[in-house]
Amino acid sequence: MLFRPIKGKMRSKKLLIAILVMVILSGCTRTISYPQMRSNQAELVRSNWENIKIGMSKEEVTHLLGPPTVHRIYSPQNKEKLWYIFTSIKDTNTNFFIYVIFSDGVLVEKRIE
């Protein structure tokens, strides 16, 4: 027999440990969603994108880009990821997807698609 059945207290203990691990891991990330970006903010984000530099603070970036569409916080790594997503039904050429990543409140990565 390759696997032997786990009995009694041992089974309960392993099940409890597995549940605790899942609960702890699920609490490591928090996501906050905001309303859809308006076209005037989308224009602001596009025009200020080139001014965003690695090493800037979160406050400096959000001052230039405004509030994000989605804000995700990664607790153990002390990182934050902000998404700026704009979709237009009228003109799909204006659609974009941007994210910026902060570590300890300092910009470490930026990307536009």
The 8 nearest C-alpha neighbors of each residue, nearest first, counted from 0:
[[1, 2, 3, 4, 5, 6, 10, 9],
 [2, 0, 3, 4, 5, 6, 10, 9],
 [3, 1, 0, 4, 5, 6, 10, 9],
 [2, 4, 5, 1, 0, 6, 10, 9],
 [3, 5, 6, 2, 10, 0, 1, 7],
 [6, 4, 10, 9, 3, 7, 8, 11],
 [7, 5, 10, 9, 4, 8, 11, 3],
 [6, 8, 9, 10, 11, 5, 12, 4],
 [7, 9, 11, 10, 12, 6, 13, 5],
 [8, 10, 12, 11, 7, 6, 13, 5],
 [11, 9, 5, 13, 6, 8, 12, 7],
 [12, 10, 14, 8, 9, 13, 15, 7],
 [11, 13, 15, 9, 14, 10, 8, 16],
 [14, 12, 16, 10, 15, 11, 17, 9],
 [13, 15, 11, 17, 12, 16, 10, 18],
 [14, 16, 12, 18, 13, 17, 11, 19],
 [17, 15, 19, 13, 18, 14, 20, 12],
 [18, 16, 14, 20, 15, 19, 13, 21],
 [17, 19, 15, 21, 16, 20, 22, 14],
 [20, 18, 16, 22, 21, 17, 23, 15],
 [19, 21, 23, 17, 18, 22, 24, 16],
 [22, 20, 18, 24, 19, 23, 25, 17],
 [23, 21, 19, 25, 20, 24, 18, 26],
 [22, 24, 20, 26, 21, 25, 19, 27],
 [25, 23, 21, 26, 27, 22, 20, 28],
 [24, 26, 22, 23, 27, 21, 28, 20],
 [25, 27, 23, 24, 28, 22, 29, 74],
 [28, 26, 74, 24, 25, 73, 75, 23],
 [29, 27, 73, 72, 26, 74, 30, 25],
 [28, 30, 72, 71, 73, 31, 27, 26],
 [31, 29, 71, 70, 72, 32, 28, 69],
 [30, 32, 70, 69, 71, 33, 29, 72],
 [33, 31, 69, 68, 70, 30, 34, 67],
 [32, 34, 68, 69, 35, 31, 67, 70],
 [35, 33, 36, 68, 32, 69, 37, 67],
 [36, 34, 68, 37, 33, 85, 84, 86],
 [35, 37, 85, 34, 40, 68, 41, 38],
 [38, 36, 40, 39, 41, 35, 85, 34],
 [37, 39, 41, 40, 42, 36, 85, 87],
 [40, 38, 42, 41, 37, 43, 36, 44],
 [41, 39, 43, 42, 38, 37, 44, 36],
 [42, 40, 38, 44, 43, 39, 45, 37],
 [41, 43, 39, 45, 40, 44, 46, 38],
 [44, 42, 40, 46, 41, 45, 47, 39],
 [43, 45, 64, 41, 47, 42, 46, 48],
 [46, 44, 42, 48, 43, 47, 41, 49],
 [45, 47, 43, 44, 48, 42, 49, 50],
 [46, 48, 44, 50, 45, 49, 43, 63],
 [49, 47, 45, 50, 51, 46, 44, 64],
 [48, 50, 51, 47, 46, 52, 45, 44],
 [51, 49, 47, 48, 52, 63, 46, 60],
 [50, 52, 49, 48, 60, 47, 53, 55],
 [53, 51, 55, 54, 50, 106, 49, 109],
 [52, 54, 106, 107, 55, 108, 51, 109],
 [53, 55, 106, 105, 52, 107, 56, 101],
 [56, 54, 106, 53, 105, 52, 59, 57],
 [57, 55, 105, 59, 58, 104, 106, 60],
 [56, 58, 60, 59, 104, 105, 61, 55],
 [57, 59, 61, 56, 60, 62, 55, 104],
 [60, 58, 62, 56, 57, 61, 55, 63],
 [59, 61, 57, 63, 62, 58, 64, 56],
 [60, 62, 65, 64, 58, 63, 59, 66],
 [61, 63, 59, 60, 65, 64, 58, 66],
 [64, 62, 60, 61, 65, 47, 59, 44],
 [65, 63, 44, 61, 62, 60, 43, 47],
 [64, 66, 61, 62, 63, 67, 40, 44],
 [65, 67, 61, 64, 68, 33, 83, 62],
 [68, 66, 83, 69, 82, 81, 70, 65],
 [67, 69, 33, 83, 82, 84, 32, 35],
 [70, 68, 32, 82, 67, 31, 81, 33],
 [71, 69, 81, 31, 30, 80, 32, 82],
 [72, 70, 30, 80, 29, 79, 31, 81],
 [71, 73, 79, 29, 28, 74, 78, 30],
 [74, 72, 28, 78, 77, 76, 27, 79],
 [75, 73, 77, 27, 76, 28, 72, 78],
 [74, 76, 77, 73, 27, 78, 28, 72],
 [75, 77, 78, 74, 73, 102, 103, 79],
 [78, 76, 74, 75, 103, 73, 102, 79],
 [79, 77, 102, 73, 76, 101, 72, 103],
 [78, 80, 72, 101, 71, 100, 73, 102],
 [79, 81, 100, 71, 99, 70, 101, 72],
 [82, 80, 70, 99, 98, 69, 67, 71],
 [83, 81, 98, 69, 67, 68, 97, 84],
 [82, 84, 97, 68, 67, 96, 98, 85],
 [85, 83, 96, 95, 68, 82, 97, 86],
 [84, 86, 94, 95, 36, 41, 96, 87],
 [87, 85, 94, 88, 84, 95, 91, 93],
 [86, 88, 89, 90, 91, 94, 85, 93],
 [87, 89, 90, 91, 86, 94, 93, 92],
 [88, 90, 87, 91, 93, 92, 86, 94],
 [91, 89, 92, 87, 88, 93, 94, 86],
 [90, 92, 93, 94, 87, 88, 89, 86],
 [93, 91, 90, 94, 87, 95, 89, 86],
 [92, 94, 91, 90, 95, 87, 86, 85],
 [95, 93, 86, 85, 91, 92, 87, 96],
 [96, 94, 85, 112, 84, 93, 97, 86],
 [95, 97, 84, 112, 111, 83, 85, 98],
 [98, 96, 111, 83, 110, 82, 112, 84],
 [97, 99, 82, 81, 110, 109, 83, 111],
 [98, 100, 109, 81, 108, 80, 110, 82],
 [101, 99, 80, 108, 79, 107, 106, 109],
 [100, 102, 106, 105, 79, 104, 78, 107],
 [101, 103, 78, 104, 105, 77, 107, 106],
 [102, 104, 105, 77, 78, 101, 79, 106],
 [103, 105, 102, 101, 57, 56, 106, 78],
 [106, 104, 56, 101, 102, 54, 103, 55],
 [107, 105, 101, 54, 53, 55, 100, 108],
 [106, 108, 53, 101, 100, 105, 54, 102],
 [109, 107, 100, 99, 106, 53, 110, 101],
 [110, 108, 99, 98, 100, 111, 107, 97],
 [109, 111, 98, 97, 99, 112, 108, 96],
 [112, 110, 97, 96, 98, 109, 95, 48],
 [111, 96, 95, 97, 110, 98, 94, 84]]
